Amino acid sequence: MKLRNVVIVTAAAGLALATGGWFLQRQAEPTGSVYQQARLFEDVLAHVADFYVDSIDERRLYQMAIDGMLDQLHDPYSVFLKRDDFRALNEQTTGNYGG
């Protein structure tokens, strides 16, 4: 009878772990509102900033995320310009030169 109880408890615990993992994985799927997705992104970024083996500045992580997102578009014309690069491009294309 003790063996039967141990088997039942073990099976119940295994089932709970398996379904709990499935529910957690399901929560990570890209569904829901843009706010939920932004929160997920922020959670992942904070986790990487806190627990990654090397220290990485959060600004650098954001830059890496932007670069990765644009890279995944596979479009050579979709780029993110830093402030100075944008000013230089704007100056070249508008004809406003300052001295």
C-alpha positions in Angstrom: 0.0 0.0 0.0 2.9 2.4 0.7 4.4 1.6 -2.6 1.1 2.4 -4.3 0.9 5.8 -2.6 4.5 6.6 -3.6 3.7 5.7 -7.2 0.6 7.9 -7.2 2.3 10.9 -5.6 5.3 10.5 -8.0 3.0 10.3 -11.0 1.0 13.3 -9.8 4.2 15.4 -9.2 5.5 14.4 -12.7 2.2 15.4 -14.3 2.2 18.7 -12.4 5.8 19.5 -13.5 5.0 18.5 -17.1 1.9 20.6 -17.4 3.4 23.5 -15.4 6.3 23.6 -17.9 3.9 23.6 -20.8 1.9 26.5 -19.3 5.1 28.5 -18.7 6.2 27.9 -22.3 2.8 28.8 -23.6 3.1 32.2 -21.7 6.3 32.9 -23.6 4.7 32.6 -27.0 4.4 35.8 -29.0 0.7 36.4 -28.5 -1.2 39.2 -26.8 -1.0 42.9 -26.8 1.9 45.0 -27.7 2.2 45.9 -24.0 2.6 42.2 -23.1 5.3 41.9 -25.8 7.1 45.0 -24.6 7.0 43.6 -21.0 8.4 40.3 -22.2 11.2 42.1 -24.0 12.0 44.2 -21.0 12.0 41.1 -18.7 14.4 39.3 -21.0 16.6 42.3 -21.3 16.7 42.8 -17.5 17.4 39.1 -17.0 20.3 39.2 -19.5 21.7 42.3 -17.9 21.5 40.8 -14.4 22.6 37.2 -15.1 24.7 37.1 -18.2 28.2 35.8 -17.5 29.8 39.1 -18.7 28.7 42.6 -17.7 26.9 44.3 -20.5 25.5 47.9 -20.3 21.7 48.1 -20.9 22.2 50.7 -23.5 24.4 48.3 -25.4 21.8 45.6 -25.0 19.2 47.9 -26.5 21.5 48.7 -29.4 22.2 45.0 -30.0 18.4 44.3 -30.0 17.8 47.1 -32.5 20.6 45.8 -34.7 19.3 42.2 -34.5 15.8 43.3 -35.3 16.8 45.2 -38.4 19.2 42.5 -39.4 16.3 40.0 -39.4 14.5 42.1 -42.0 17.2 41.2 -44.5 16.8 44.6 -46.0 20.0 46.6 -46.6 18.1 49.9 -46.6 16.6 49.4 -43.2 19.1 50.9 -40.8 19.2 52.7 -37.5 21.2 55.9 -37.6 22.9 57.2 -34.5 22.3 60.9 -33.8 25.6 62.1 -35.4 25.1 59.9 -38.4 21.6 61.1 -38.9 22.7 64.8 -38.7 25.4 64.1 -41.2 23.0 62.4 -43.6 20.4 65.2 -43.1 23.0 67.8 -43.8 24.1 66.0 -47.0 20.6 65.6 -48.3 19.1 68.9 -47.5 21.9 71.2 -48.5 22.0 73.1 -45.2 25.6 73.5 -44.2 26.8 75.2 -41.1 30.2 76.4 -40.2 
